[in-house]
Amino acid sequence: MLDRVADVPDAIVVGSGPNGLAAAVTLARAGLRVHVYEGAKTPGGGARTEELTLPGFRHDVCSAVHPLALASPFFRRFDLASRGVRLLEPDVQFAHPLDHGRAGFVVRSLDATADALGADAQAYRRWCSGAVRHADAVIDITLSTLRRPPRHPLKVAGFGLSALSSARRMAGHFSTDEGRGLLAGVAAHAMLPLNRPPTGAVALLLGALGHAVGWPVVEGGSGQLIAAMVCALEDAGGSVIPDTFVRSLAELPPARAVLLDVAPRALLQLGGDRLSSGYRRALTKYRYGPGVCKVDFALSSVVPWTAEPCRRAATVHLGGTFEEIAASEDDVAAGRHPQRPYVLAAQPGVIDASRAPKGQHTLWTYCHVPAGSTVDMSEHITAQVERFAPGFRDLVLAKSVHTAADEEKENPNYVGGDIAAGAQTLWQTFARPAPRWNPYRTGISGVYLCSASTPPGPGVHGRCGELAAETALRDVFNLHPAQ
């Protein structure tokens, strides 16, 4: 059994990623004594910030750009600003460069974005104007348990239909490389082939958030968000116990409720025979998605993008045309390493000067790879950046490479390097981690799952943790928190 701390907790949380801390804060604010056990030396999971390359260059370990934090009901209630967390919004929310200096790009104004697409202006308006106009209703349903009917069914009807569509089908309504490229760039966040649903819904949600709330970075790095959550937990009487890896529920001290911010594979180990045979079978069948190879760069100067909008964007989607990105994602799904991968890049220095020494910059990148890959994709990623920013190679002072296998080694929740904690298929959108009415209950009395392997899924929004905690408050403590 783990060493006991001085006070006996009402609840224990295992794992201090954004969802684990959201669960802990929710429980603590209800008046409970909460202890959080974290296997790593520092809290935060995928939302940490570290000097991965050179002193003074601060890189986000996983999550870097936060539209879902702005949209999240949990973080709106948490009030990040009151905790000193500044979310910085770039002039261009995200950009998608193409060859010969062209680019599609999204700014907060839907009309300005559409007008810049020329022949695709009306197609773009038709595509996302409804989701932007009814963004509150769309956010309400997408960041929910996904087990209740929407509060405003007419407002989200169009978005709901998009969940059954693929990005490839949506792309048929666009005629320009810029419009189709923008769609591919956001759809590929789903880590699925672009001819499968719900890549259309992922593209529409992320695109609409660019207009409705923005795609900000956290000043000083994503770790500042975690620091604020830990501070709020401690202010409410809770505590985080780092460098303490839990391998079995039997190791935990007594508590009325236990919430687990872990992947289903770890839940199987932690629960063992205490889990029902049917639930164990369901967890065994849970599918994980592709992995990522992440490369962080320390740069002597700003990335020299050929397309001007890319110089003002904190997020840049690399990969070329829709067809090129679709081919890249098809390669990954087939177990191949793409030669010209889709690359997600973040350059926080365009809006946050605190990330690197004066005049210098960081670049955060990753590409999708087959699960468990040990292949270093840094040269392929560098080539894609160089393609759209000639001279980039000459700016690289140092780099840090984490293969998919490295990602899992450092964070066991990233099974095979899957940072989404499970394949984002249409089935697993609703049946995470198993087909049951309340996805947070494990069948063990007082034990709940609160990770991104539960609805509403991946992203730094805290809702998986908050919704699991609310279930525990009702079940165990007969408390009913007001929303």
N, C-alpha and C positions, 0 to 999 in steps of 0.2 A: 504494500500500500504506500502511496505517496506520503511524504511528510505532511503532517497536519499543521495548519496555521493556527494562530491564537484563537480566532473566533470561528465558530461552526457556521458554515454557509447555509442559506436556504436553497441556493441554486449554484450549480457549477456549469461553466461553459468550457468546452474543450476546443481550442483553436481561437486565435485572436485576429483573424482576417476581418474585413469590414462587416461581414454577416455575424461572426461571433461576437464582435464588440457591439453591434447594433442590438443583438439579443441581450447581451449583458447590461447595456445602458437601459433598455426597455424594462428589464426585470428590476434593476436597481432603482429606477425612478418610480416603480410601484411600491417601493419601501422594503425590498428584499436585500439580504446580504448575499453578494455575488462574488465568487472567485472564478477567474479565468486562467486556465492552464494552457501554456503555449510551448510547443516543442522547440521552437527556434530561440535564439538568444535575445531577439527583439520582437515585439509585437507587430502585427500588420499584415502578415501573409503576403498577398500580391500587391499591397498598397504601401510598400516601404520605399524609402529613398536612401541610396548609398553612394559612396565614392567608388564606383566600379572600375574606373580607368586610371585617373591621375588625381592627386590631391587638389581639392577645390572644384572638381567637376562632379556635380551631384546628379545621379541618374535614377529614374524611377525603376524599381526592380521588375514590376510587371505593368499594372495599370498606370496610365499617364495622362489621359484626357477624359474629362468627366461630364458629359452631357447628362448622364443618368443621375449623377449626384445632384445636379441642379433640379432635375425633374422629380426626384424621389420624395414621396410624402414623408418618409422617415427623416431625411436630412432637412426638409423644410421645417419640420417640428423641432429637430435638433438645433437648428439655427447656427450654422457654421460661422457666420459673421460675428455673432456674439462671443464665439470662442477664439476669435482672432484669425480665422481661416479666410484667406482672400482667394476667390476664384477669378482668374484673370482671363478675359475674353479677347481673342485676337480680332483684327479687322476682317479677316477671311476665316470662316469657321473650318472649312477643309477645302483642299484643292486636289485636282487630278491632272497632272501634266501629261501631255502627249508629245510626240516627236515634232520637231521643227518649231519649238517654242510656243505651241498651243496649250491651252489648259481649260478645263471646266472648273468652276469654283462656286462655293456657296457662301453668301454673306447673310446677315440677319434679315435683310429685306428680300422677301420672296420675289417681288416684282423685279428688283435689280438683278437678282440671280437669273430669273427667267429671261429677261431682256438680253443679258450677256450671252445666252445660248442661241440667239438668232433664230434660225428656222425651227428650233425646238422650244421656243418660248411658250407657246400655247400648250404643247405636250407636257412641259414641266409644270405649268400651272394646274392642268387637269390632274396630273399625277399626285401632287402633294398639297394642293390648296385646302382640301377638305380636312386632311389630318392636321394641318397647321391651324386652321380655323377652330377645330375642335380638339386642340392638343390636350386640354385638361381632361377631357373624357377619354381620349386615347391613353394617356398616361395612367389614369385611374384603373383601366382594365388591364393594361399590359404589366403594370407593377402591382398586381393583386395576386390572390391565390389561384386565379384562373379556374375557380370552382363555382363562381356565382355569375348570374347574368349581369351584363353591364347596366350601370345606373342610367345611362343615356343611350339606349340601343340604336336610335336613329342616327345619332351623331357618330357612332363608331361602326355603322354597318359597312361602309366602304372599306374601312381599315380591316374589319373582320374578313371580308372577302379576299383581301390581299394575303391573308395568312394561308389561303389555299393556292396561292399563285407562286410562280417562280420568278426570279429576276429576269431570266431569259424571256419569259412571256411579256413581262413589263417592258423590256428593252425594245420589243417590237413596235412600241408606240413612239420611239425616238428615232430620228434620222441622222443626227450628227454624232461624230465620234466623241465630242465633248459631253453631250447629254447622256449617251450610252455609257461613257466612261465613268461619269459621276455615279450612275446607278450601280455599275459593277463594283466600284470602290467601296461603297457602303454595304452592298449585298455580301461581299466576300468576308465581312466581319463574322458572318454565320459559320465560316469554316466548313462549308458544304459546296458541292457542285452547284453552279448557278442555274441549272435546269431543275432543281428540286425545291419544293416548298419546305419551309416558309422563308426562303431567301427573299421573296418579294416583300414580305411583312417586315423583315429585318431592315431592308433597304428603306422602306417607307418610314418606319419609326425613326431610324437614325437621321434620315434626311429631314424629316419634319422637325426633329429636335434642333437641328441647325438653325432653323428659323424661329422656333418657339422659345427656346431657352439658351441656345448657344452651345459651343463645344469648348469649354474653358480648361485651363490647366490650373493647378494649385500653386500659388506663389511659394517657392521654396521646395516644392516637390510633394508628391502624394502622401509622403510620410507625415506632413503637417496635419492632414485630415485625421490620420490615425492618432497622432499625439493629442488632438482635441478630444477624440472619443475616449481615450484612456484617461485624460484629465477629468472629463465629465463622469466617468465611472468612479474614479477615486473620490471625486467631490460628493458622490452619492453613497460613499462608504464601501465601494467594491475594490477589488485589487486584481492585478495581472501577475501571474507567477510564471516567469519565462524559463526557458531552458529545461523544461519538464515535459518529456515526451510520454504520453499516456498510451499504453498498449492494450489495456483491458479495462472494462468498467469496474472490475473487481479491485483495481488499484486505487480508485477514487475514494476519498473520505465520504462519509454519509452526507447526503443532501436530498431534499425532497424532490428536486428537479435537476436533470442533467440535460444540457443541450450540446449537440455535437456539430461543430463546424468542420465537417470532414466529408470526403467523398464516400460513395457507397462501398467501395472496396475496403476502406478503413472501418466503416460501420460494421461490416461483416466480421472483421477481426475483433473489434471492441466488444460487440454484443455476443458473438459466439453462439452457443446453444440457447442462450436466453431469447434469441430471435426465433420466431416461428419458422417452421420448415418452408411454408409457402412464401413468406417474406424473404427468406434467405435465397430461395430460387429466383425470385423477382430481382433481387439485388445482383445476383450473379449474372443475370441476363442484361443488366444495364449496360448500355453502349457508351464508350468514350470516343471522342472525336480525334482528329489529327493533332499532332504536336506542333510546337513552334520552335524555330531556331531564332534566338534573340541576340542581336548584336548592338552594343552601345559604343558610340564613338565620342572621343574628345577631339574637338576641332580647333584649329588656330583662328578660324574666322567663320562667318555665316555661310551656310550652304549656298553656292552660286547658281541657284535655279535659273534656267533660261526663261521660263514663263514668270512674269512679274507677280501674278497673284500668289504663287507658291512662296514668295519671299515674305508674304504677310500672313501666312497660314501657320497655325501651330500643328495642324495635322495634314499630312500629304499621303495620298494613296498612289502607289507606284505600280506600274504593270502594263501601261499602254491601253490599248483598245479593249472594249468589252470582250471581244473574241480571244484576245491574248490572256486576259485574266481568267476567263472561263476555262481555257485550256490548262492554265496553271493549276486551278482548283481541281480539274478532272485528273490531272497527273497525281496530285496528292491523294485523292480518293482511291486511285488505282494502286497506291503504294510506291509511286515514283517520286523522285526529287526533281522538281521542275528546273529547267535550265534558265528560264526567265521568270522567276517567281513573282507572285503578287506580294508587294512589300507594304506594310503599314509603317509609316514614319511619323515621329513627333519631334518637333523642334521648339521646345518651350522657350528658348532664348529670344524668340521674336517678341515675346511679351513679358518674360520674366528674366531679368538680368542677374538674378541671384544664383542661377544654376551653374555658372562657370566664371573663372577669373575675367576681369574686364577685357572686352574685345574678343573673347573666345566663346565657344558654344559647345553644347552637347547635341547629339542626334541619337534618338531612341528608335530602333527598328526591330521588326521581326518578320519572318515569312513562315508560311505553313509548310509542314513536312510530314511524312508518314509517322504514325505513332511510334514512340520509342527510338526515333532516329538518333544516331550518334554522329551524323554528318555535320561538319562545319560548313554552313552556307554563307559565311561572311563574304567570300569573293563574289558570289552570285548577287548578294544584296548590294555590295559596293558597286557592281557593274550596273545594276538598275538605277542607283542614285546617280552615278556618273553619266548614264544615258541622258538624264534630264537636267543634270547639273555638271557640265564639263569642268574639270579642274577639281572636283571633289576629292579625289585621291590625294592630291597634294596638300590638303588641309588636315589630314588625319594625323593626330599626334599619338593616339593610342586607341585601342579597341578592346572590348570585353565580349567574349563569345560564350553563350550558353546554348548547347544543343538541347533537343527535346529530352534526351536522357538526363542531362544536367538539370533541366527544369524539374523533372520528377524527383531527382535526388534531393534537391533543395527544398521542394514543397511536395510532399506525398499526395496532396490533393490533386496535383496536376498529373494524373495517371497517363503515362506515355507522353507527357509534355502537353497534355490538353489543358490549356488555361481556362477553358469554359466549364470544366468539371462535368463534362458529359456532352455527347453529340447533340446538336441543336436541331434534331429532326422534328417534323411536325408531331409525331407520336410522343417524343420525349419533351416537347414543349409543355404538354399537358400531363404526361405520366412520368414526372420526375419525382422520385426515382423509381416509383412503381405505381401501377394503376390502383389507387385507393382514394377515398373521398378526402381524407385529411392527409396530405403528403408529409406532414411534419411528425406525426405520431409514428413510432417505430414498432408498436405492439408491446414494448416493455413499459410497464407502468412508470410514469415519471421521466421517461427518456425520449428525447426529441431530436430530429435531424434539422439543422438550420443552415446548411451550406448552400452554395449555388447549384447543387444537385437537386434542389427543391424549387418550386415556383417562387418567384417569376424567372429564375435562372440567372445567368452570368451578368456581370456588370457591378460597378461600385454604386450600389443604391441602398444596401442595408436591409432591403425588404424581406429577404429570406429569413434573416435573423429576427427582424421585428415580428413577422407573422408567426414564426415558430414560438417566440416568447409569448405572444398573445395567446396562443393555444395553451401553453403551459400555465399561464396565469389563470385562465379559465378552468382548466382541468384540475390542477393541483391546488391552487390557492383561492379558487372561487372569486377571482378578481376579474372585472370586465373593463379594461381600459377604454376610455372614450377616444374616438378618432376625430 
